[in-house]
Amino acid sequence: LEGSSDTGPTSVPAALRREVLMTLGEAAWRQRSWSDVIRAYKGLIEDPGAEAPRLGTFRYRLAVACDRGGDAILAVSTLKPLVEDSELALGVTPELRGQALRLYADLAERANDLPGAARALESFSSLSVETSASARADAMYRAGELFRRAELPEDAIRCLEAALRLSDSHLPALDALEAAWRERGDLERVAVILGRKVAATARHPARQKPLLSRLGDLQAKLQRPDVALATHQRALEIDPTWRPSLRFVTLQLRESGQGVAAAGGLAQLTGDLSGDSGVDLANVLRDRQNAAVALGELVMSLDDQQVQSVRDVALPALERAAVDATRMRGDAKNAGEPTNASASVNVAAPIARLRGEAPEPAVPRDEEHTPSARVSQPHMAALSLRDAATRSRASGKLDEAFASLETANHVNPGDTLLLRELVELATQLEDHDAAAKHLAELATLLTGTQRANTLLELADIYFDELENPAKGRDAMRSAADAFGTGVRRDSTLRLLATEAASNLAWDAAVDALSAVPEPKRTVADITSLANALVRAGRQGDAERLIEAATESGRFDDDGALADQLRAETERKAWLARTLDARAGNATSPADAADLRAEANDIRDEIGEFETTPPPRTKTNRGVGTSDKTPASTPQPNPTEPPGEATMRVHVVPPAHARSSTQPPPLAGRRPAKTPAPIASEPPLASEHPT
């Protein structure tokens, strides 16, 4: 089979080669082996003796295999004869041609051949195949959208109209056709399309209300007030509290002179309505304030008898509007913002008339202190922006939602709920820098456990996403302080010490474990702190820690760790004295200074801060000894490590006290059972305790 798929030798009969290729193609098609499918059907298509009725199937399978194999150009060229009105295309079954047309449309759209893809979908929709009308309408709608993207509006409208002929309730096609006619400015056709959309949503009243409101407003713009009023009244039959239609009908009643009836509608508009859910809160608030102003003007224009008729309806609405305006002015004053028009609703005169009181005299405005044009009431603007962000987030536009929330936070900072939403969106967008920034800002606004949990979340971002362990440790330490004095503070400090120790940040580990109160330190805490102190170069502090814990009874290991630390301290003290001795025998002052500096660093590490004077050369003098000249420095033994002979010259430990390789006891301490130096050989200055 493998050899038969190529050109093959001339001795292979053509019929046998076709049978082999067909068998290979069928098997490869079932196994989804696309490379073998391409090899087999490409050979069959090029074979002039192949069966003509089956060429369409061969081409379709070859195109599918090329598409799956990533060769889109070969797939398009293979499907061309099936898409065009050729003899081959007319000879295949409608089902096969329909599948070929849909595949060609996808390939052409991916290749940015939008008109070609649209024409293929038109051809698919016109096939007499047993497909549903909705599927054919979807194909025509998609063709219309492709024509619109290709900037062919005439063809787009033609396809959309064809989609509506196939399915008169195809809402996506109605929406696209309405947008197309609005771009052309043909409001009559837009009104017709809106009427068809109203009819298509007869079983969905919640979707029909806004359509009726838009249709009513459009009829009013077309100078048909009676039709517009009837359309809005139909919307109010569905929902009597639908604000757009209630506002239109109420204003029509006021203009027609029906003041008492209009007062009831305006009083409704000044309050909260059940239909306001899902609407921009800033727009709702603005509409309520406009309704309160209109109701006040209407009350002032009515006669006394009409005022008596509307008192029970209008007075509560105006009093509520006055309270809201006072509260908004107070919020603006506390925020240091100028008062805008939305907060300057003045209904004192209508309220006084409804109460039967004399109106208060108007206070002339100081022209030198007029409010600026700057937008005030930041919380109102933030509400509008948050509503916009909610809509963008619902439609999947997370970038736009995040930008709207960023703007809302800039306009009205300090909103913890807004900052939490910003953190969630930034995490979804994988913008970890922004998430860390907003978490840090949120932590400054919170207290107690909430602040601590936010700081721990911030630390996780620094550790896991931003790879900034220094800031992560700072956030964890701040979180521990925010927890107060409870158990969570100690556990956070222990967690911080573990993280710092695993990354060799010994100073941070010492700081975290030292912050745990001594009565609450466990044996593990004391051991970890001692280890961190040693690794941080604070040997003396570690020894004193273990000694204090052992004396208080909080640490008991039979003195093993204390002996280990003491031995290490004595070794380093002996090394410091050795360095001092070598400094006294240095050939240059610079080398001597370096050696003494190194010795002082070791003393700082073990907590021995005394300054050792320069050592002097040891001489063999004393009672019962012969007079000899000072011993000269012997040459180093090649078999010894460098510096070993020099150290033995200047620091000679007594033979009966320790071996030549054992370090002397620590200066300033009293080691147990250590013999005194020989009387005839006084100790060097470096061995004297300070």
RARAFEN-V435651 format. One record per backbone hydrogen bond with DSSP energy under -0.5 kcal/mol. CO is the residue of the C=O (numbers start at 1). NH is the residue of the N-H. E is the energy in kcal/mol with one decimal. If there is no record, write none. Layout:
# RARAFEN-V435651
CO	NH	E
CO	NH	E
This chain:
# RARAFEN-V435651
1	5	-1.1
3	6	-0.7
9	12	-1.5
13	17	-2.2
14	18	-2.2
15	19	-2.2
16	20	-2.4
17	21	-2.5
18	22	-2.6
19	23	-2.4
20	24	-2.7
21	25	-2.7
22	26	-2.5
23	27	-2.3
24	28	-2.7
25	29	-2.4
26	30	-2.0
27	31	-1.8
28	32	-0.6
28	33	-2.5
32	34	-1.3
33	37	-2.0
34	38	-2.5
35	39	-2.0
36	40	-2.5
37	41	-2.6
38	42	-1.8
39	43	-1.2
40	44	-1.7
41	45	-2.2
42	46	-1.7
43	47	-0.7
46	48	-0.6
47	50	-1.5
51	54	-0.7
52	55	-1.4
52	56	-0.5
54	58	-2.2
55	59	-2.7
56	60	-2.2
57	61	-2.6
58	62	-2.4
59	63	-2.4
60	64	-2.4
61	65	-2.5
62	66	-2.3
63	67	-2.5
64	68	-2.6
65	69	-2.1
66	70	-0.6
66	71	-2.7
67	70	-0.9
70	72	-1.0
71	75	-1.5
72	76	-2.3
73	77	-2.3
74	78	-1.9
75	79	-1.7
76	80	-1.3
79	82	-1.0
79	83	-1.5
80	83	-0.6
80	84	-2.3
81	86	-0.6
81	89	-0.5
84	86	-2.3
86	90	-2.0
87	91	-0.9
88	92	-0.6
89	92	-0.7
93	97	-2.3
94	98	-2.5
95	99	-2.1
96	100	-2.2
97	101	-2.7
98	102	-2.2
99	103	-2.1
100	104	-2.5
101	105	-2.3
102	106	-2.0
103	107	-2.4
104	108	-2.9
105	109	-2.2
106	110	-2.1
107	111	-1.6
108	113	-3.2
109	112	-1.3
112	114	-1.1
113	117	-2.2
114	118	-2.5
115	119	-2.4
116	120	-1.9
117	121	-1.9
118	122	-2.2
119	123	-2.3
120	124	-2.1
121	125	-2.3
122	126	-1.5
123	127	-0.5
124	127	-1.0
127	129	-1.5
129	131	-2.2
132	136	-1.8
133	137	-2.4
134	138	-2.4
135	139	-1.9
136	140	-2.1
137	141	-2.6
138	142	-2.5
139	143	-2.1
140	144	-2.4
141	145	-2.2
142	146	-2.1
143	147	-2.4
144	148	-2.2
145	149	-2.4
146	150	-1.7
147	152	-2.6
148	151	-1.6
152	156	-2.0
153	157	-2.7
154	158	-2.2
155	159	-2.3
156	160	-2.4
157	161	-2.6
158	162	-1.9
159	163	-2.2
160	164	-1.9
161	165	-1.7
162	166	-1.6
163	167	-2.1
167	170	-1.5
169	171	-1.3
170	174	-2.0
171	175	-2.8
172	176	-2.4
173	177	-2.5
174	178	-2.5
175	179	-2.3
176	180	-2.1
177	181	-2.2
178	182	-2.2
179	183	-2.0
180	184	-1.1
181	185	-0.6
181	186	-2.0
182	185	-0.8
185	187	-1.3
186	190	-1.6
187	191	-2.5
188	192	-1.9
189	193	-2.6
190	194	-2.6
191	195	-2.2
192	196	-2.0
193	197	-2.2
194	198	-2.3
195	199	-2.0
196	200	-2.0
197	201	-1.3
199	202	-1.1
201	204	-1.6
204	207	-0.9
204	208	-1.5
205	209	-1.8
206	210	-0.6
207	211	-0.8
208	212	-2.4
209	213	-2.2
210	214	-2.4
211	215	-2.5
212	216	-2.6
213	217	-2.5
214	218	-2.1
215	219	-2.3
216	220	-2.0
217	221	-1.9
218	222	-1.5
219	224	-2.0
220	223	-1.4
224	228	-2.3
225	229	-2.6
226	230	-2.3
227	231	-2.2
228	232	-2.3
229	233	-2.4
230	234	-1.7
231	235	-1.5
232	236	-2.1
233	237	-1.3
234	238	-1.0
235	239	-2.1
239	242	-1.7
241	243	-0.8
241	275	-0.5
242	246	-2.5
243	247	-2.8
244	248	-1.8
245	249	-2.6
246	250	-2.2
247	251	-2.3
248	252	-1.9
249	253	-2.0
250	254	-2.2
251	255	-2.3
252	256	-1.6
253	258	-2.4
254	257	-1.2
257	259	-1.5
258	262	-2.2
259	263	-2.0
260	264	-1.2
261	265	-1.4
262	266	-2.6
263	267	-2.3
264	268	-1.7
265	269	-2.0
266	270	-1.3
268	271	-1.3
273	276	-1.7
274	277	-0.8
276	279	-1.9
280	284	-2.0
281	285	-2.5
282	286	-2.2
283	287	-2.3
284	288	-2.2
285	289	-2.1
286	290	-2.3
287	291	-2.2
288	292	-2.0
289	293	-2.2
290	294	-2.6
291	295	-2.5
292	296	-2.3
293	297	-2.3
294	298	-2.2
295	299	-2.5
296	300	-2.0
297	301	-1.0
298	302	-0.9
299	302	-0.7
303	307	-2.3
304	308	-2.0
305	309	-1.2
306	310	-1.7
307	311	-1.0
310	313	-0.5
310	314	-3.3
311	315	-2.2
313	317	-0.8
314	318	-2.5
315	319	-2.6
316	320	-2.2
317	321	-1.9
318	322	-2.3
319	323	-2.2
320	324	-2.3
321	325	-2.2
322	326	-2.2
323	327	-2.4
324	328	-2.1
325	329	-2.1
326	330	-2.1
327	331	-2.3
328	332	-2.2
329	333	-2.1
330	334	-2.4
331	335	-1.8
332	337	-2.8
333	336	-0.9
340	343	-0.9
341	344	-0.8
344	346	-0.5
345	347	-0.7
347	351	-1.9
348	352	-2.4
349	353	-2.1
350	354	-2.3
351	355	-2.0
352	356	-0.7
352	357	-3.1
353	356	-0.7
362	364	-0.6
365	367	-0.7
366	369	-1.6
367	370	-0.7
377	380	-1.0
377	381	-1.5
378	382	-2.6
379	383	-2.0
380	384	-2.0
381	385	-2.2
382	386	-2.5
383	387	-2.2
384	388	-2.1
385	389	-2.2
386	390	-2.2
387	391	-2.1
388	392	-2.3
389	393	-2.5
390	394	-2.1
391	395	-1.6
392	397	-2.7
393	396	-1.1
396	398	-1.4
397	401	-2.1
398	402	-2.5
399	403	-2.2
400	404	-2.3
401	405	-2.2
402	406	-2.3
403	407	-2.1
404	408	-2.4
405	409	-2.4
406	410	-1.8
407	411	-2.5
408	412	-2.8
412	415	-0.5
414	416	-0.8
415	419	-2.1
416	420	-2.4
417	421	-2.0
418	422	-2.1
419	423	-2.2
420	424	-2.1
421	425	-2.4
422	426	-2.7
423	427	-2.1
424	428	-2.1
425	429	-2.4
426	431	-2.7
427	430	-0.9
430	432	-1.2
431	435	-2.0
432	436	-2.5
433	437	-2.2
434	438	-2.5
435	439	-2.2
436	440	-2.3
437	441	-1.9
438	442	-2.4
439	443	-2.4
440	444	-1.2
441	445	-0.6
442	445	-1.1
442	446	-0.7
443	446	-0.6
447	450	-0.9
447	451	-0.8
448	452	-2.0
449	453	-2.8
450	454	-2.1
451	455	-2.3
452	456	-2.1
453	457	-2.0
454	458	-2.1
455	459	-2.4
456	460	-2.0
457	461	-1.6
458	462	-2.2
459	463	-2.5
460	464	-3.1
461	465	-1.8
461	466	-2.4
462	468	-2.8
468	472	-1.8
469	473	-2.6
470	474	-2.0
471	475	-2.3
472	476	-2.2
473	477	-2.4
474	478	-2.3
475	479	-2.2
476	480	-2.3
477	481	-2.1
478	482	-2.0
479	483	-1.4
481	484	-1.0
483	486	-0.6
486	490	-1.2
487	491	-2.4
488	492	-2.1
489	493	-2.3
490	494	-2.4
491	495	-2.3
492	496	-2.4
493	497	-2.5
494	498	-2.3
495	499	-2.2
496	500	-2.5
497	501	-2.6
498	502	-2.1
499	503	-1.0
500	505	-3.3
501	504	-1.5
504	506	-1.4
505	509	-1.9
506	510	-2.6
507	511	-2.4
508	512	-2.3
509	513	-2.5
510	514	-2.4
511	515	-1.0
513	516	-0.9
517	520	-1.2
518	521	-1.3
522	526	-2.4
523	527	-2.5
524	528	-2.7
525	529	-2.7
526	530	-2.4
527	531	-2.3
528	532	-2.5
529	533	-2.6
530	534	-2.2
531	535	-2.5
532	536	-2.0
533	538	-3.2
534	537	-1.5
538	542	-1.9
539	543	-2.2
540	544	-2.5
541	545	-2.3
542	546	-2.2
543	547	-2.4
544	548	-2.5
545	549	-2.5
546	550	-2.4
547	551	-2.4
548	552	-1.9
549	553	-0.5
549	554	-1.6
549	555	-1.2
550	553	-0.9
557	560	-1.3
559	563	-2.4
560	564	-2.2
561	565	-2.6
562	566	-2.8
563	567	-2.6
564	568	-2.1
565	569	-2.5
566	570	-2.8
567	571	-2.3
568	572	-2.1
569	573	-2.4
570	574	-2.7
571	575	-2.0
572	576	-2.2
573	577	-2.4
574	578	-2.1
575	579	-2.3
576	580	-2.1
577	581	-2.4
578	582	-2.5
579	583	-2.0
580	584	-1.6
580	615	-0.6
581	585	-0.8
582	585	-0.5
583	586	-1.2
588	592	-2.0
589	593	-2.5
590	594	-2.2
591	595	-2.3
592	596	-2.4
593	597	-2.4
594	598	-2.2
595	599	-2.2
596	600	-2.6
597	601	-2.1
598	602	-1.9
599	603	-2.1
600	604	-2.5
601	605	-1.9
602	606	-1.9
603	607	-0.8
603	608	-2.8
605	539	-0.7
605	540	-2.0
607	609	-0.7
610	612	-0.5
618	631	-0.6
619	621	-1.6
622	625	-1.4
637	640	-2.0
641	644	-1.9
643	647	-1.9
644	648	-1.7
645	649	-1.5
646	650	-1.7
647	651	-2.2
650	652	-0.5
651	653	-0.8
654	657	-0.9
654	658	-1.9
659	662	-0.8
666	669	-1.6
669	671	-0.5
671	674	-0.7
673	675	-0.6
678	681	-1.5
684	687	-1.1
685	688	-1.1
